[in-house]
Amino acid sequence: MIGGAGSLAAMIRSTDEPPQGMTPDDKGVAVRKVAAAGRGVFATRRFARGEVICRNPVLLLDQEDWRRCEATILDDYVYAWPEEGRPRAVSLGVGSLFNASDSPNIDVEIDVAAKTLTFRAIRPVEPGQELVLDYGWGAGAADRIRGGKSRTLHVVG
């Protein structure tokens, strides 16, 4: 557990609104409120097609851990992972906050050896645009979902 009883109160913010321009792990992105979706990730600068937006390490979940998470809100934030015995991964960065879209502007690759997710622009992205993924669930899926369960990934390593 992070933060003991004495320091926990000092870590708690009085609002659920993330600070504007908050960049947990990468420059060029910010986490902001999104109507009907909770939070999302937005570009704070221009990204060219093919440019890396962010690279996040992951926490791998084995079958037992994943089964425990399936019944919790954490299941909305996991990615499918192609490693034997570790079927799911949690992005330890903004990667778990990208919302779904049938018209995505980013894509994701996984590097099994490095245990990372790399998010890249698939078309030019302007400052202020929300960065969104196609979760790989078919047409209309973005309108039917709120979380990111088992996002489809491109394996690169």
Secondary structure, DSSP 8 states (H G I E B T S, - for coil): --S-HHHHHHH--S-SS--TT--SS-TTEEEEEETTTEEEEEESS-B-TT-EEEEEEEEEE-HHHHHHHHTSGGGGGEEEEEETTEEEEEESSGGGG-EE-SS-SEEEEEETTTTEEEEEESS-B-TT-EEEE--SS-TTHHHH-SS-TTB--EE--
